[in-house]
């Protein structure tokens, strides 16, 4: 249940980000980053890429993986919004 709540809160933050963006900005994000966004939602792909780039071992515990995935998702959201959204 906690995982569902955590991802729901991220989804709400992402939706708020799109709502705050102008129509042109939202269209640009959707057009340019559609594949990136789909890949980000894949926990295993996102964690593997992140850990490879950081040269660290992937966590094996599912809770640690969930926490890392959400951290990456919020970081991406912050980069997209210029730091207007933080992880809850």
C-alpha atoms as a printed R data frame, in Angstrom:
   type eleno elety resid chain resno      x      y       z
1  ATOM     1    CA   UNK     A     1  0.000  0.000   0.000
2  ATOM     2    CA   UNK     A     2  2.845  2.385   0.786
3  ATOM     3    CA   UNK     A     3  4.382  1.857  -2.646
4  ATOM     4    CA   UNK     A     4  1.051  2.629  -4.309
5  ATOM     5    CA   UNK     A     5  0.731  5.793  -2.227
6  ATOM     6    CA   UNK     A     6  4.300  6.882  -2.973
7  ATOM     7    CA   UNK     A     7  3.867  6.452  -6.730
8  ATOM     8    CA   UNK     A     8  0.478  8.166  -6.588
9  ATOM     9    CA   UNK     A     9  2.069 11.191  -4.860
10 ATOM    10    CA   UNK     A    10  4.751 11.306  -7.565
11 ATOM    11    CA   UNK     A    11  2.088 11.089 -10.256
12 ATOM    12    CA   UNK     A    12  0.225 13.996  -8.635
13 ATOM    13    CA   UNK     A    13  3.446 16.052  -8.579
14 ATOM    14    CA   UNK     A    14  4.103 15.215 -12.244
15 ATOM    15    CA   UNK     A    15  0.541 16.175 -13.162
16 ATOM    16    CA   UNK     A    16  0.919 19.458 -11.261
17 ATOM    17    CA   UNK     A    17  4.119 20.115 -13.208
18 ATOM    18    CA   UNK     A    18  2.291 19.658 -16.508
19 ATOM    19    CA   UNK     A    19 -0.609 21.794 -15.316
20 ATOM    20    CA   UNK     A    20  1.785 24.632 -14.401
21 ATOM    21    CA   UNK     A    21  3.607 24.461 -17.718
22 ATOM    22    CA   UNK     A    22  2.337 26.521 -20.594
23 ATOM    23    CA   UNK     A    23  0.667 24.559 -23.383
24 ATOM    24    CA   UNK     A    24  3.795 24.944 -25.514
25 ATOM    25    CA   UNK     A    25  6.115 23.755 -22.726
26 ATOM    26    CA   UNK     A    26  3.902 20.738 -22.002
27 ATOM    27    CA   UNK     A    27  3.778 19.842 -25.693
28 ATOM    28    CA   UNK     A    28  7.575 20.118 -25.946
29 ATOM    29    CA   UNK     A    29  8.080 17.857 -22.912
30 ATOM    30    CA   UNK     A    30  5.655 15.296 -24.317
31 ATOM    31    CA   UNK     A    31  7.168 15.377 -27.810
32 ATOM    32    CA   UNK     A    32 10.829 15.424 -26.813
33 ATOM    33    CA   UNK     A    33 10.785 13.228 -23.742
34 ATOM    34    CA   UNK     A    34  8.029 10.695 -24.432
35 ATOM    35    CA   UNK     A    35 10.413  7.748 -24.757
36 ATOM    36    CA   UNK     A    36 12.493  8.955 -21.815
37 ATOM    37    CA   UNK     A    37  9.377  9.239 -19.650
38 ATOM    38    CA   UNK     A    38  8.275  5.707 -20.535
39 ATOM    39    CA   UNK     A    39 11.738  4.385 -19.710
40 ATOM    40    CA   UNK     A    40 11.772  6.246 -16.376
41 ATOM    41    CA   UNK     A    41  8.611  4.466 -15.295
42 ATOM    42    CA   UNK     A    42 10.315  1.100 -15.783
43 ATOM    43    CA   UNK     A    43 11.918  0.595 -12.376
44 ATOM    44    CA   UNK     A    44 14.490 -1.992 -13.479
45 ATOM    45    CA   UNK     A    45 15.666 -0.028 -16.526
46 ATOM    46    CA   UNK     A    46 15.855  3.235 -14.585
47 ATOM    47    CA   UNK     A    47 17.800  1.729 -11.694
48 ATOM    48    CA   UNK     A    48 20.169 -0.158 -13.982
49 ATOM    49    CA   UNK     A    49 21.006  3.008 -15.944
50 ATOM    50    CA   UNK     A    50 21.367  5.106 -12.809
51 ATOM    51    CA   UNK     A    51 23.664  2.616 -11.075
52 ATOM    52    CA   UNK     A    52 25.743  2.089 -14.214
53 ATOM    53    CA   UNK     A    53 26.260  5.832 -14.618
54 ATOM    54    CA   UNK     A    54 27.070  6.234 -10.911
55 ATOM    55    CA   UNK     A    55 29.312  3.131 -10.949
56 ATOM    56    CA   UNK     A    56 27.507  1.626  -7.960
57 ATOM    57    CA   UNK     A    57 25.902 -1.750  -7.393
58 ATOM    58    CA   UNK     A    58 22.156 -2.000  -7.859
59 ATOM    59    CA   UNK     A    59 20.235 -2.535  -4.630
60 ATOM    60    CA   UNK     A    60 18.674 -5.984  -4.415
61 ATOM    61    CA   UNK     A    61 16.122 -5.315  -1.677
62 ATOM    62    CA   UNK     A    62 12.759 -4.398  -3.215
63 ATOM    63    CA   UNK     A    63 12.157 -1.560  -0.744
64 ATOM    64    CA   UNK     A    64 15.577 -0.071  -1.457
65 ATOM    65    CA   UNK     A    65 14.859 -0.357  -5.194
66 ATOM    66    CA   UNK     A    66 11.491  1.374  -4.763
67 ATOM    67    CA   UNK     A    67 13.043  4.198  -2.755
68 ATOM    68    CA   UNK     A    68 15.839  4.664  -5.304
69 ATOM    69    CA   UNK     A    69 13.384  4.605  -8.198
70 ATOM    70    CA   UNK     A    70 11.212  7.265  -6.573
71 ATOM    71    CA   UNK     A    71 14.277  9.372  -5.808
72 ATOM    72    CA   UNK     A    72 15.278  9.222  -9.475
73 ATOM    73    CA   UNK     A    73 11.724 10.072 -10.579
74 ATOM    74    CA   UNK     A    74 11.593 13.113  -8.291
75 ATOM    75    CA   UNK     A    75 15.064 14.218  -9.420
76 ATOM    76    CA   UNK     A    76 13.925 14.045 -13.030
77 ATOM    77    CA   UNK     A    77 10.809 16.008 -12.173
78 ATOM    78    CA   UNK     A    78 12.911 18.674 -10.439
79 ATOM    79    CA   UNK     A    79 15.206 18.924 -13.464
80 ATOM    80    CA   UNK     A    80 12.185 19.274 -15.749
81 ATOM    81    CA   UNK     A    81 10.530 21.934 -13.600
82 ATOM    82    CA   UNK     A    82 13.622 23.848 -12.593
83 ATOM    83    CA   UNK     A    83 13.436 22.669  -8.976
84 ATOM    84    CA   UNK     A    84  9.804 23.570  -8.294
85 ATOM    85    CA   UNK     A    85  8.874 20.072  -7.017
86 ATOM    86    CA   UNK     A    86 10.424 18.048  -4.245
87 ATOM    87    CA   UNK     A    87  9.971 14.490  -3.064
88 ATOM    88    CA   UNK     A    88  7.350 14.093  -0.336
